[in-house]
Amino acid sequence: APSSYRYNPYSGNSSMAYDPGWSPFTSAYGAGDTNKLQSFEGIRVYYRGSKGQGLGFGPYTVISSTVIKMTGALNQGDKVVTMSKGSTGLHQDYNMVGNPYASPVDIGTILFNAAQADQITGASFYIWNPFLGVAGQFQSIPYSTGGSTPVAIPYYIQANDAFQVRAMNDSSILNFSENNKGQTISSAYSLMKAHTEYLTLNVYDANYHMFDMLNIRFDDAATEQEDRKMDAAKRNGPDFNFYSISAEGQALAIDARPYQAEKAIKLGVNCSFAMDFIIRAENLAIPAGGKVYLHDNFLNSEVMLEQGTEYKFAVTEDKKSQGNSRFELRMDPSAATQTAAKVLDVNMVPNPATDEVNIAFTNAKAEVVTLNVTDISGISVFNKNLGLQTSGTVNIPLKNMASGLYIVELTSGSQKITKKLVKE
């Protein structure tokens, strides 16, 4: 039962949920390459507890602490990391690289420079996020602002951190220098910082545990194909994947393309089990005057995306409930399509408000409508089931509410719109 693995690009296949590139260390003293930890190599380690714990029969619930020790001289000075690429191209170019220093390092700038020197493929690097989905998966992190004049996006990874990146060629290199070391840690260098230049769609389960994310960037300098320096391929997760699809059929986690009215972006979803999910528009970066609609081909329904828009769907035993034909994003559809679409619209007047606020809603068909207002701590201060409605208006008195910010959620069937209300 191996507990640690290296990643071997020559045997890798990134299109598979269980990538055969993961090669176990079978001996601490082996002479072969697969049994030696190489310089700058990132590894995957399972912690089961103290030595031998979890390897016997039956469950164990009390996990003992364990200590991993490292000895040797600390790396100093400039370091050159050599990467590998197998013969099948797309599916054998991911490399697992470790931070060579015992300090934080600005990996964003390092990878931006490598991309400009044609050493890496793709507009992102990948970190393992154990909180995504059921078993965790690799999350795409963009290192560049994109566009015709890109600049680096700085990030600090910590000592002992590892990441994956795609090599342009066999023997491509990454250059680490003392100047890349982090002296001061700040939120501006956080791996999880938001990127406002994207249309961001996050997928949650019914309890709002995140499963995956997709970033779309509308950029006239990009194309509908996979652009090597502007798009990022989707690193296949073990249990759930949500992605866009380029013109040549490549699954993407970061997709840059021009905004073109009447065009559609195909989206794919695949899951290992039947389950309910929510697609939520966390950020809405679209050109002025533009509109983007999420269309569900399986249910023949559509919702216009606004900040905080949610769309509920389910993966079932029906094969058509997932795959590369379930969803698509439509940019400013024709008037006929908009009329037929099931689009929920919500307006609040006035906002900010002092004594009361009127919330008006309209939908293309009658659905069960509920309205919930919470304060910033998540405590509900107003909740009402409005029954089966197509449109209507709700008056909410505010005199007894404290001044501050409130969140208004109106749900109609599978659609939900979230808006911010300011009480003065």
N, C-alpha and C positions, 0 to 999 in steps of 0.2 A: 504494500500500500504506500506508494511514493508520496512524500510530503513536500517536495520541492522540484521545480521544473525550470528549464531554460527554454527559450523560443528559437527554433531553427528555421529561418526563412526558406532554406532549400527543400524542406519537407512540408512547409506550411501550405495551407489552403484557406484563405480568409473568407471564402464563400460558404464555409461549413460552420455550423453552430459549435461543434466540437472540433477545433482546429488541430489537425495532426502535427502541426509545427511544435506543439508543446511536448518536449522531450524530458522524461524524468531523469534525475540524477539517481543512479542505481548503486553507486559506491562513492564514498568520500576519497578513495585512494586509487581510482581507476586511471589507467594510462590514456584511454581514448578521449577524444575531444568532448563527447557527450557527458563524460564524468568529471570534467574540470570546469570550474567557474572561471570564465574568461574576464580579463580586464574590461571594465566599463559595461559589463553585461548585466541587464536587469533580470531578476528571477522572480518566480511566483512561488510563495511559501504558504503552506497551510499550518496554522497553529492549532493543535488539538489539546494542548495542555502540557503537562510534564512528560518526560521521555516515556514512550510506550503507552501513554494514556489514549484511549479511544481505538486501540488496535485489537482489543479482545472482543468477545461476544457480548451482546446486549447493550442497552443504552447507558450512557453515563451523563449525569446532570451536574455534578460538582466538578468543575474544571480547574485543575491546579495551575498556578502561575508558572511561567517559564521565562528564562532569560536567554537571549541570543547574544553571544559575545563575538566581537571582531577585534583582531589584533593586527598590528603592522604599521608602517609609516603612512602618514596622511599624504594624499596627493597635493602637490603645489605646482604652480606654474602652468603654462599652456598645455592642453591635452588635445590630442587628435583621436577621435573615435571613428573607426572604420566599420562600415555597414555592409550587409550582404543582400543579394537579390538572386532568386532562383530563375530558372529558365522559362517558367510559365508567366512571367510578367506580373499582371495585376494581382494574382493570388499568392505571390511569393516575394513580396517586397517589404512586408512589415518587419521592423526590427525592434527588439526590446532593449532599451538603452537606460542605464542607470546614471544618476548624478555622480560624476567622478570626484566631487569635492565633499568634504565634511562641513558644508555650509550651504545656505540657500544659493541658487543660481538662477539668473534670468534666462529661462529657456526660450521665451518668446523671441528675444533678440537674436539668440543663437540660431534658431530655426529660420527666422526671416532671412538672415544672411546666407544660410545654406540654400534656401530657395532661390535667392537672387543669383547664387553661383551655380544653379542647376544641379544641386546635390540631392534634393529630396523632391518627392511628388506629393501634390495635394496641399490644400490651404489650412491644414490643421495638424496637430499632434493628438494623441489619444491617451487618456489616463483611465485607470480602472476605478470606477465608481461603485463601491459595494452596496450602495443604497438603491441603485436603479433596479427595477423589476424584482424578481424573486431571488435570483442568484447573483445580481450585479452584472455590469457590462462596461465596455469601454465607451467613454464619452469623448466627443470631438471638441477640441478647444482651438479656435482660430488664432493664428499667430500674426495675421496681417489684416490691415484695414481694407484690403482689396482696392478695386478701382484702377484707373489708369496711372495713378501716382501713389502706390501703396506705401505705407509705413509700418514699422514693427509694432506689435502689441506686446508690451512687457508682461511677463509672469514670473513669479518665483516658484520653483519647486524646491522642496526641502532636502536636507541631507538624507540619503538612503532611499529617496523617491526614484521610481522608474516610470518610463513612458514608452509609447510606441510611436514610430514615425516610418513613413514609406521611403525607401531608398530609390533614387533615380536609376542608379546603375550598381552592378556588383562592384564593391570597393569604393562607393561614395563615402564622403567623410562629413563629420561634424566637428567644428573647431570650438573648443572651450578655452576661455582665457580668464586670467585673474580679474580682468575688468568686468567680467560677467557675474562675479560673486555679489551677493546681496549684502549691503551694509546695514540697511534699515528696512524693516518689514512694514509695509503699509497696505491698506485695503486696495490701493490702486494697482497692486501687483497680485491680487488674489486670483487663484485659478477659477473660482466660481463667480467672478464678477459678471454683471449683465452687459449685453451688447445691444445697444439701442438701435443699431443700424439694420437689424434683422426683423423680419416677420417670424416670430418664435411661436411654434406650436408644441406644447408639452402634452404628453399623454399620462393620465393618472388612472388608478383603479377607483372603485366607488368610494373608497375611504381617503382619496387624495394622496395616496402613496405614488410617487412618480415612477413610471416605467421606462419612458424614453422621451426624446426631444428631437425636433427638426427645426433648422434655421434656414429661412429663405431670404436672400438679399437681392433686391431689384437694382440692377446695375447695368447701364448701357454699354459698359466696356466688356461685359460677359456675353456668353452665347448659351444656347440650349444644350450644347454638348458638355461633357465633363471638361472644364477648364483646369489645367494642371495647377495654376497658381491662385485660383479663385474658388474652386469647389473642393469638397472633402468627401471621399468615399465612405459609405456606411460600413463600420466594423461590425460584423455580424454578432449579435448577442445570443446567449444560450437559450433564452425563453421567450423574448418578445423583441420585435423590431418594427420601427416606424420610420419611413424614409420617403424621399422624392425620387423620381426616376428621370435620368437624363435622356436626351434624344436618342442616344445609342444604347439605352437600356441599363446604364449603370446606376445602382442604388447609391444615393447620396445622403449624408448627414448634414452637410452644409451645401446649399445650392444657390449659386449666383447666376442670374440671367436677366435680360431686359424685361421691363414691364410692357406687355403688348396686349391691348384690349382685344377681347374675343378669343384669347389664347387660353389653354388649359395646361396645368402642371400635374402630371400623374403622380399619385401617392400610393405607396404600398404599405401593407401591414401584415405581419405574420406572427402567430402566437402558438405556443405548444399546448394550450388548454383553452376550454370554453370559459369566458369571463366577461364581465361588464367593464367598460372603460369610459373615460371622458377625455375629449380633445379640448384643450383650453388655449386661447390666443393670449399668451402672456405679454407679447409686445407686438405692435402693429406699425411697422415701418413700410409704408407704401407711398408712391408719388402723390403729390397734391391732386385732389380730385379723383383719384383712383379708388376702385372698390374691388375687394377680393371675396369670393364666395367659396365655402367648403361644400362640395357636392358629394353626396353618398349615393353611388350608383346602385348599391344593393337594395336600399330602401327608397330610392328615387326621391330624396329630400335634399334640401339645400338651405344653408344659413349664411347670411352676410357676416363677415368677421369684423368685430369691433374689439377694442381693448377689453379683455375679460370675458369675451364670448365663450360659452361652453357648449359642446355637442356630445351627447351621450350615445354610445353605440355598444354593441355586444359582438364578441366572437363566439360563434356557436358551432354545432356539429356540421352545419351547412358549409361546404367548402367555399361557397361564394361570399361568405361573411368575412373572408380575409383574402390576401393575395394582392397582386399588382393592379387589379381593376376595381377595388372597392371604393377608393376615394380619389378625388382630384380637386385642385384649386382652380377656379375660373376667375379670370380677370375681367371685371366690368362686363358681365354678360349682356346679351341683347335684351331689349325691352320685353320681348316675348318670354324669354327665359326668366327674367326678373318677376314677371307677373305670375308665372306658374310656380315660382320658388316659394318654399315655406320659410319666409323671412320674418323674424321677430324684431320689432322696433320699439324702443322705450325712450321716453322723454320725461325730464323732471323740470318743473317750473314752480317757483324760482329756485335758483341754486347759485350762490348761498341763499339760505332761507332763515327766517327768524321765528315766525309764528306757526306756519304750516307749509307743506310742499304738496304739489299735485303731481302724481305719476300717471302718465298716459301710456298705453301700450296698444299695439296692433299686431295681428298675425294673419297669415293667409288662410288659416283654417281654425276651427274651434278646437282648443286644447284645454286641459286642466291647468289653471294658472294659480301660482302661489307667490306671495310677496313676503320677503323677510328683510328686516333692517337690523344690523348689528353695529355695536360700537367697535372701536379699533382693537379691543381685547377679544372680540368674537362673541360677546354676550348679546343675545337677541333682545331688542327693545321694542320690536313691532313684528308681528307675524300674522298673516291672514291667508286663508284658502279662499280663492275667488270662484272656485268651481269651473265649469266648462265655459270658456269665453273665447271670442274672436278678437274683441277690442274692449277697452274700458278705461276708466279713470279712477284712481284711488286718492283720497285726501288723507294725509297723515298729519295730525297735530304735533307740534314741536315744542309747545310752551313748557312742558314738564321735562324736557330733555336738556342735558347740560350742553354747553357750547363745545364744539369740536367736530371731528371728522367721523362720519358714519358710512357704512357700506350697505348699499341697496342691491338686493338680488331678486330679480323677477324671473321665475321659471314658467315656461309654457311648453308642456310636453317634454321633449328631449332637449329643448333649447333653454339656455340660461344667459341672461345679460346681467353684468355686474357694473354698477356705477358708484361713484363717490359723491356723497352729500355733505355739504358744510353747513353746520348749524351755528349761526352767529349769536 
